[in-house]
């Protein structure tokens, strides 16, 4: 491998690690909007979304990509990659 190829591979690896540690937010269509021990265990923060009339419509889940991958797998019982493919890129 050339030095240039090694440098690019190293920068690509750093970008992947940074993305896994960056906080991401997804809409989980969850009605309660309150974190239980399951969310806390996975480092996930929940925040209720309000509809146009002010009623609670859904919930955002925020956390690192690594934590969201673990959380969504359990939350969606196997449909996690279909529901939020952006978290698995």
N, C-alpha and C positions, 0 to 999 in steps of 0.2 A: 504494500500500500504506500502511496505517496503521502508526504507530510500534509498536503492539502486535503486529501481524503480523510486522514486521521482527524484533522481539525474540524472538518464538516461533521464527521460522525460524532465527535465529542460535543459539538454545539447542538446537534440534533438530540443527543441524550440529555443534555442540560435542559433543553426546551421541554422535553417530555416530563422530566422531574418537576420543573417549575409549574407546568400545567396541572400535574397531579396534586400539587400543594396549593394552587390558586383556589379561591372560594368561588363556587358555582351555585346558581339558584335554579331550581326547576319547580314547576307547578305540579303538585302531586294529587290534585282532586281529592283532598282529604278534608272532611267536614269539621273536625274538632279544632284544628289550628293550635293545639297545645301539645307540648313535648312530654312524652312519657319517658320511662327509663330506657326504652328501646332507642329513641332518638338521642337521648343524652349519652348512651353507651357508644353510639356511633359518631358523636360529635356533630349532630345535625341540629340546626335551629329552624323552628317552624314559625311562620308569620302568616296570619290570615289575609286573604285578598278580599276586597270589598267590591260588590257589583255596582252598577250605576245607581241603583236605589239605596245603596248603603248596606244591603244585606250581605251576609257572608256567603261567598260563592265557592272559594277553593282556598288552598293553602300552599304557600311557597316553602320549599325545603332548601336550606342553604348549608353548605359545607364544602370541604375539599373534594376534589373529584374522587380521590381514593375512598373517602368516607361515604360519599354518595353512592358509589358503586356497591359497597357492602350493604348500605341501608336500603337502596332501591331493590336489590335482589330479594330481600326479605319482605319489603313492603308490597311488591307486586307479584310475589309467588311465581316467578319464572318468566313474566312478561316484561321484565325490567329493561331489556335491550330494545324491545319494540317500543316501549313507552317513552324512553329518553335515550335515543341512540347517541346523542351528542356527548353524553357522559362516558361512553365506552369507546370513543375515538382515540 
